[in-house]
Amino acid sequence: MKPWINNTLTLVAILLLLATSCTKNSDSTPVGTYTRMKIIDGETWPINLTFTEDGNLVWEPVDSIPSHVTSVVSYRLEGDNQIVFYNDTDCNSEGTYEYFLNGETLNLQAKVEECLPREAALSGDWQRIP
């Protein structure tokens, strides 16, 4: 093989590796703010969900919802695409969820969850807010 072809192939392989690594790192954690509409007591309300870099999850109604307030819990990432929620004053147990990031959409699915209100509040698709 000609030397310039070898060098070109090596350069292409390195660039592909770097591009893949950068994409994976930026998409591998749910840090950021997401939103969705949620039906609560028969009415539809906008809810924001914020994952902070320091391990807090903030569930926040955009508008005032009767009997619902902002909730802050802790989270930790475990393995590939698993997240554990804990330090939740409304739930006496940890909840383990799978999460999937697809472009601007975050999907949360309960895997081990004893707290049904938390599961109802978190499970499903959320859209990233830029």
C-alpha positions in Angstrom: 0.0 0.0 0.0 1.3 3.5 -0.8 2.4 5.5 2.2 0.0 8.4 1.6 -2.9 5.9 1.6 -1.7 4.5 5.0 -1.4 8.0 6.4 -4.9 9.0 5.1 -6.5 5.9 6.5 -4.8 6.4 9.9 -6.0 10.0 10.0 -9.6 9.1 9.1 -9.6 6.4 11.8 -8.3 8.8 14.4 -10.9 11.5 13.4 -13.7 8.9 13.5 -12.6 7.8 17.0 -12.4 11.4 18.3 -15.8 12.2 16.8 -17.4 9.1 18.3 -15.8 9.8 21.7 -17.0 13.4 21.8 -20.5 12.5 20.8 -20.7 9.7 23.4 -19.5 11.9 26.2 -21.8 14.8 25.5 -24.9 12.4 25.2 -24.0 10.0 28.0 -25.5 11.9 31.0 -28.9 13.6 31.3 -27.5 16.8 32.8 -29.7 19.7 31.6 -33.3 20.8 31.8 -36.2 19.0 30.1 -39.9 19.7 29.9 -43.2 18.0 29.1 -46.9 18.3 29.6 -48.4 16.3 32.5 -52.1 15.6 33.2 -52.7 16.1 36.9 -56.2 16.0 38.4 -57.7 16.1 34.9 -55.8 19.3 33.8 -52.7 19.5 31.6 -49.7 21.3 33.2 -46.1 22.1 31.9 -43.4 20.5 34.1 -39.7 21.1 34.0 -37.1 18.5 35.1 -33.6 19.6 35.7 -30.6 17.3 36.3 -27.8 19.3 37.9 -24.1 18.4 37.6 -23.9 18.1 41.4 -26.4 15.2 41.5 -29.7 16.9 42.2 -32.9 16.4 40.3 -35.4 19.2 40.4 -39.1 18.5 39.4 -40.7 21.8 39.0 -44.2 22.9 37.8 -43.9 25.8 35.5 -47.2 27.2 36.8 -48.7 26.9 40.2 -50.5 23.5 40.5 -52.8 23.0 43.5 -51.3 20.4 45.9 -48.0 20.1 43.9 -44.8 21.9 44.7 -41.2 21.8 43.4 -39.4 18.7 44.5 -35.6 18.2 44.8 -34.1 14.7 45.1 -30.6 13.3 44.7 -29.5 11.0 41.8 -26.5 9.0 40.9 -25.6 7.3 37.6 -24.9 3.6 37.7 -23.5 1.6 34.8 -24.8 2.2 31.3 -28.0 4.1 31.2 -29.1 3.6 34.7 -29.9 6.3 37.2 -30.9 5.9 40.9 -33.0 8.5 42.7 -32.7 8.8 46.5 -33.1 11.3 49.3 -36.7 11.8 48.3 -38.8 13.1 51.2 -42.0 11.9 49.5 -40.7 8.3 49.0 -39.0 6.1 51.5 -37.1 4.0 49.0 -34.6 4.4 46.1 -35.9 4.1 42.6 -33.8 2.7 39.7 -34.6 3.9 36.2 -33.2 3.3 32.7 -32.6 6.4 30.7 -32.2 6.9 27.0 -31.1 10.0 25.3 -32.1 10.3 21.6 -31.3 13.8 20.3 -33.2 16.2 22.4 -35.5 13.6 24.0 -34.8 12.0 27.4 -36.8 8.8 28.1 -37.0 7.6 31.7 -38.4 4.1 32.5 -38.7 2.6 36.0 -36.9 -0.6 36.5 -37.1 -1.0 40.3 -39.5 1.4 41.9 -41.7 1.1 45.0 -42.9 4.8 44.9 -45.8 5.0 42.4 -46.1 8.8 42.6 -42.4 9.2 41.7 -42.8 6.7 38.8 -45.8 8.7 37.5 -44.0 12.0 37.8 -40.8 10.8 36.0 -41.5 8.0 33.6 -41.8 8.8 29.9 -40.4 11.3 27.4 -39.0 14.7 28.2 -37.8 17.3 25.7 -34.6 19.2 26.3 -34.9 22.9 26.8 -32.0 24.7 25.1 
